[in-house]
Amino acid sequence: MRIRAFGLLVVLSCLILGIGSVCAAGEPIKVGVVLPLTGEQAKFGEIEKNSFLMGLEEINKAGGVNGRPIELLIEDDTGKPDVGRSAVEKLISQDKVVALTGGYSSSVTYAVCAVAQQRKVPFLVSTGSADKITEQGWDFVFRIAPPVSEYPKALNSFLSEVVKPQSVAILHENTLFGQSGAKEFSEQCEKAGIKVLIKEGYEAGAVDFKPLLIKVKAAKPDFVYMISYVMDAALLMRQSKELNFNPKLFVGGGAGFTLPEFAKNAGDAAEFVFSADLWSPTLPYPGAIEYFENYQKRFGGATEYHGAEAYGCIYVVADAIKRAKEISQAAIRESMAATDMMTAFGPVKFISYDKKKQQNQLPTYLVQWQKGILETVWPKNVATKPYVYPVPEWSKK
């Protein structure tokens, strides 16, 4: 599946309104985007696609890049690495894109980044968060979002200052994202003196988590940390309630736990569930609340950090193209490496640290579902509502 978009309607509307001199009208600059638009991860892909297109129209309406509009060629990776590789090869060989962005699941993102590096085309990763993606020494790969090992930074301070747990059970989907996140969080817990009683993976899309949850319940962990996509996240919580499993708190590792569909599918089992989060519209980033409100008006639903990542990415790509010495893949890679700008997602500057190269660093947050609304609860200086802890047992919620 292919979507081509470069704001033609925006350009036409500018001409009709008599402001054609403001809108981009030159030869389009082609940028490729790879996202899951069908399959189990399509909901995430939809939020990111919508956000890319919002940013695209704003950029082109404001004059594009040096008077030329950007054209996005969006390919569906279906959530499968081999499909993603083929899509990127096509974008590079046939469509002659000068840069690439997108990348949702870590498994697909890792595969397509390898192709981009081999073909020497700059790739700005919007979401794929496995640490290894920016640990390969690739000089054509950049990432705007934190690696999965840094998702729990706010959670870790909340645990040490408020909860003070002694033990944890870690459940994760058996994908690159889930395995990487579980490994890193397990190591962080051990360093903090929190005993990992269980660290167990499961196949995404399972229909019965009760045998696994019964095992976890019997271990009596102080809290449960789960790395899951949206349908698995909702089912894990519903079945935890059915089993009357009451640890001190349930925490999601981002991903499915922050989507509106999680609360919808989990029902009242979502109440008071915590999650790591990377962004909130209430953060003091220029354009953050405007992006959130405009998204709701246009698409009739809420967005969250995945969409903000994509929205920030298109602005970073446009800025890199604008600053490049010429419209070539090598020149855009060079200018992207020198990026230092603010976006609605937060500040963007690609640095090297630990094993990582060309990785953006940002703070993370802890959110909690309260009465169907995802509230930022930690750190306190950015909280939209106080956290609810201790969390009442299911029978008292």
C-alpha positions in Angstrom: 0.0 0.0 0.0 1.3 3.4 -0.9 0.2 6.9 0.0 1.6 9.9 -1.8 1.0 13.3 -0.2 2.6 16.7 -0.7 -0.1 19.1 0.3 -1.6 19.7 -3.2 -4.8 20.8 -1.7 -3.0 23.2 0.6 -1.2 24.7 -2.4 -4.5 25.1 -4.3 -6.2 26.7 -1.3 -3.3 29.1 -1.0 -3.7 30.1 -4.6 -7.5 30.5 -4.3 -7.0 32.7 -1.2 -4.4 34.8 -3.1 -1.4 33.8 -1.0 0.3 31.6 -3.5 3.6 33.4 -2.9 3.7 31.9 0.7 3.0 28.3 -0.3 5.6 25.9 -1.8 5.1 25.5 -5.5 8.4 24.2 -6.9 9.4 20.6 -7.7 8.5 18.3 -4.8 11.3 16.9 -2.6 10.6 13.2 -2.1 10.8 11.7 1.4 9.9 8.1 2.2 7.9 7.0 5.2 7.6 3.4 6.4 4.7 2.5 8.9 2.4 -0.4 9.7 -0.9 0.6 8.1 -2.4 -2.8 8.1 -2.1 -5.7 10.6 -2.0 -5.8 14.4 0.0 -2.5 14.7 -2.1 -0.5 12.3 -3.6 1.7 15.1 -0.1 3.0 15.9 0.7 3.4 12.2 -2.5 5.4 11.7 -1.7 7.9 14.5 1.8 8.4 13.1 0.6 8.7 9.5 -2.0 11.3 10.4 0.7 13.2 12.4 3.2 13.1 9.5 0.5 14.5 7.1 -0.5 17.3 9.6 3.1 18.4 9.8 3.6 18.1 6.0 0.6 20.4 5.3 1.8 23.0 7.8 5.4 23.0 6.3 4.2 23.2 2.7 1.6 25.9 3.5 4.4 27.9 5.1 6.5 27.7 1.9 8.0 24.2 2.1 11.8 24.0 1.9 13.3 26.9 0.1 10.1 27.3 -2.0 9.8 23.6 -2.8 7.1 21.3 -1.2 7.9 18.1 0.5 6.2 15.0 -0.9 5.8 12.1 1.4 5.7 8.6 -0.1 4.2 6.4 2.7 4.6 2.6 2.4 2.9 0.0 4.5 5.3 -2.4 6.2 2.4 -4.5 7.6 4.5 -5.0 10.8 6.8 -7.5 9.1 10.6 -7.0 8.6 10.7 -8.5 5.1 7.9 -6.3 3.9 9.6 -3.3 5.4 12.9 -4.1 3.7 11.2 -4.4 0.3 9.3 -1.1 0.9 12.5 0.8 1.7 14.3 -0.7 -1.3 11.5 0.5 -3.5 11.5 3.9 -2.0 15.2 4.3 -2.6 15.6 2.6 -6.0 12.4 3.5 -7.8 11.1 6.6 -6.1 14.5 8.2 -5.5 13.7 9.6 -2.0 16.4 11.8 -0.5 15.6 10.8 3.1 13.5 8.3 5.1 11.6 8.4 8.3 9.0 6.4 10.2 9.7 3.0 11.7 7.3 1.8 14.4 8.1 -1.7 15.6 11.7 -2.4 16.6 11.9 -5.5 14.5 10.9 -3.8 11.3 12.9 -0.6 12.1 16.1 -2.6 12.7 15.7 -4.3 9.3 14.9 -1.2 7.4 17.7 0.8 9.0 20.2 -1.8 7.9 19.0 -1.2 4.3 19.1 2.6 4.7 22.7 2.4 6.0 23.8 0.1 3.2 22.3 2.3 0.6 23.5 5.5 2.4 20.1 7.2 2.8 19.5 9.1 6.0 16.8 7.5 8.1 15.2 9.3 11.0 13.5 6.7 13.3 10.3 8.0 14.8 9.5 5.2 17.2 11.3 1.8 16.9 13.0 1.8 20.3 15.2 -1.3 20.8 18.5 -0.1 22.1 20.5 -1.9 19.4 19.1 0.2 16.6 21.4 3.1 17.5 24.2 0.8 18.8 25.5 -0.4 15.4 27.7 2.5 14.6 25.4 3.4 11.7 26.1 6.9 10.5 23.0 7.2 8.3 20.6 6.3 11.2 19.1 8.8 13.7 16.4 8.4 16.3 14.2 11.1 17.8 12.7 9.0 20.6 14.5 7.6 23.6 15.6 4.0 23.5 13.4 1.5 25.4 16.0 1.2 28.2 15.3 4.8 29.1 11.5 4.6 29.1 11.4 3.8 32.8 13.5 6.7 34.0 10.6 8.5 35.7 9.1 5.2 36.9 12.4 4.3 38.6 12.5 7.6 40.6 8.8 7.0 41.5 9.6 3.5 42.7 12.5 4.6 44.8 10.8 7.7 46.3 7.3 6.5 46.8 6.6 2.8 46.4 9.9 1.3 47.6 9.1 -2.2 46.3 11.1 -5.3 47.1 10.1 -7.5 44.1 8.8 -7.3 40.6 7.4 -9.6 37.9 8.2 -8.6 34.3 6.0 -9.7 31.4 6.8 -9.0 27.8 5.9 -9.8 24.3 8.5 -11.9 22.4 9.6 -9.3 20.0 12.8 -7.2 19.7 11.0 -4.4 21.5 9.7 -6.6 24.3 12.8 -8.6 24.8 15.1 -5.6 24.8 12.9 -3.6 27.2 12.5 -6.5 29.6 16.2 -7.2 29.7 17.1 -3.6 30.4 14.4 -3.1 33.1 15.4 -6.3 34.8 19.0 -5.1 35.0 17.8 -1.7 36.4 15.7 -3.5 39.0 18.6 -5.7 40.2 20.9 -2.6 40.5 18.1 -0.9 42.6 17.8 -3.9 44.9 14.4 -5.0 43.5 14.3 -8.8 43.1 13.0 -10.0 39.8 10.8 -12.9 40.7 9.6 -13.7 37.1 10.7 -12.4 33.7 8.7 -14.2 31.1 7.7 -13.6 27.5 4.6 -14.4 25.6 3.5 -14.5 22.0 1.7 -11.4 20.9 -2.0 -11.8 20.2 -2.6 -14.5 22.8 -6.2 -15.0 23.8 -5.7 -16.4 27.3 -3.1 -15.0 29.7 -4.6 -16.6 32.8 -2.1 -19.5 33.1 0.7 -16.9 33.1 -1.1 -14.5 35.4 -1.9 -17.4 37.9 1.9 -18.1 38.0 2.7 -14.5 38.6 0.0 -14.1 41.2 1.5 -17.1 43.1 4.9 -15.4 43.2 3.4 -12.4 45.0 5.4 -9.6 43.4 5.1 -6.1 44.8 4.4 -4.8 41.3 4.1 -6.0 37.7 5.8 -4.4 34.7 4.4 -5.2 31.3 5.7 -4.5 27.8 2.8 -5.1 25.5 0.9 -3.7 22.5 -2.6 -2.4 22.9 -4.9 -5.5 22.7 -2.5 -7.7 24.8 -2.2 -4.9 27.3 -6.0 -4.6 27.7 -6.5 -8.4 28.0 -3.8 -8.7 30.6 -5.5 -6.1 32.8 -9.0 -7.6 32.3 -7.8 -11.1 33.2 -5.8 -9.8 36.2 -9.1 -8.3 37.5 -11.0 -11.6 36.9 -8.3 -13.4 38.9 -8.5 -10.8 41.6 -4.7 -10.3 41.3 -3.8 -7.3 43.5 -0.1 -6.3 43.4 0.8 -2.8 44.7 0.7 -1.5 41.2 0.5 -2.5 37.5 2.9 -0.6 35.2 3.0 -0.6 31.4 6.2 0.0 29.5 4.7 2.6 27.2 3.4 1.1 23.8 -0.1 -0.2 24.2 -0.8 1.2 27.7 -0.9 4.9 26.5 -3.4 4.5 23.6 -7.1 5.5 24.1 -8.0 2.1 22.8 -6.3 0.6 25.9 -8.8 2.2 28.3 -11.7 1.4 25.9 -10.8 -2.3 25.6 -9.7 -2.8 29.3 -12.8 -1.0 30.6 -12.7 -0.4 34.4 -9.7 -2.7 34.6 -7.6 0.2 33.2 -8.4 2.4 36.3 -5.2 3.4 38.2 -2.9 1.5 35.8 0.5 3.3 35.5 2.6 3.5 32.4 5.9 4.9 31.3 5.4 7.7 28.8 7.5 9.9 26.5 5.3 13.0 26.0 2.3 14.9 27.1 0.5 17.8 25.4 0.8 19.8 28.7 4.6 19.8 28.5 6.1 23.3 27.9 7.2 22.6 24.3 6.2 25.1 21.7 3.4 23.7 19.6 2.7 20.7 21.8 -0.8 21.6 22.9 -1.7 23.1 19.5 -0.7 19.8 17.8 -2.8 17.8 20.3 -5.9 20.0 19.9 -5.6 20.2 16.1 -5.2 16.5 15.8 -8.4 16.0 17.9 -10.3 18.5 15.7 -9.2 16.9 12.5 -9.4 13.2 13.2 -11.9 13.1 16.0 -9.8 11.2 18.4 -6.9 11.7 20.8 -3.2 11.4 19.9 -0.3 10.6 22.3 3.5 10.1 22.2 3.6 8.0 19.0 1.9 10.7 17.1 4.1 13.5 18.6 7.2 11.6 17.6 6.0 11.5 14.0 4.9 15.1 14.0 8.3 16.1 15.4 10.1 13.9 12.8 8.7 15.7 9.7 9.9 19.0 11.1 13.4 17.7 11.8 13.6 16.2 8.3 12.4 19.5 6.7 14.9 21.4 8.8 17.8 19.1 7.7 16.9 19.4 4.0 16.6 23.2 4.4 20.1 23.4 5.9 21.8 20.9 3.5 24.4 22.3 1.1 22.5 20.5 -1.7 19.5 18.2 -2.1 21.4 14.9 -1.8 21.4 12.0 0.6 24.9 12.6 1.8 24.4 16.4 2.3 21.1 15.8 4.2 22.8 13.2 6.4 25.5 15.8 7.3 23.0 18.5 8.1 20.8 16.1 10.1 23.8 15.2 12.2 24.1 18.9 13.1 20.4 19.2 14.2 19.8 21.3 17.2 16.2 22.5 17.4 13.0 22.5 19.4 9.9 20.6 18.2 6.4 19.9 19.7 7.9 16.5 20.8 10.7 18.3 22.6 14.3 19.3 21.9 16.2 17.4 19.2 20.0 17.0 19.2 21.7 13.8 18.0 24.5 12.8 20.3 26.7 9.7 21.0 26.8 8.2 24.5 27.4 4.7 25.9 27.1 2.5 22.8 24.7 4.8 21.1 25.3 7.0 18.1 23.1 9.8 16.7 20.5 9.3 19.5 18.3 12.0 20.8 18.0 12.2 24.7 14.8 13.3 26.4 13.2 13.0 29.8 10.5 10.4 30.3 7.3 10.5 32.4 5.0 8.4 34.4 1.2 8.5 33.6 -1.8 6.9 35.2 -5.3 6.2 34.0 -7.8 8.1 36.2 -11.5 8.0 35.3 -10.7 7.2 31.7 -8.1 10.0 31.3 -4.4 9.5 31.0 -2.9 11.9 33.6 0.7 12.7 33.9 1.6 12.1 37.6 5.4 12.1 37.8 7.6 14.0 38.1 5.6 16.3 40.2 6.6 19.5 38.5 4.9 18.4 35.2 2.0 16.5 36.8 -1.6 17.2 35.6 -3.1 15.3 38.6 -1.7 13.8 41.8 -0.9 10.1 41.6 -3.2 7.6 43.2 -1.1 5.3 45.4 -1.6 3.0 47.3 -3.8 1.6 44.6 -7.1 0.2 46.0 -7.8 -3.5 45.4 -10.2 -4.5 42.6 -13.1 -4.9 45.0 -12.7 -1.4 46.3 -12.1 0.5 43.1 
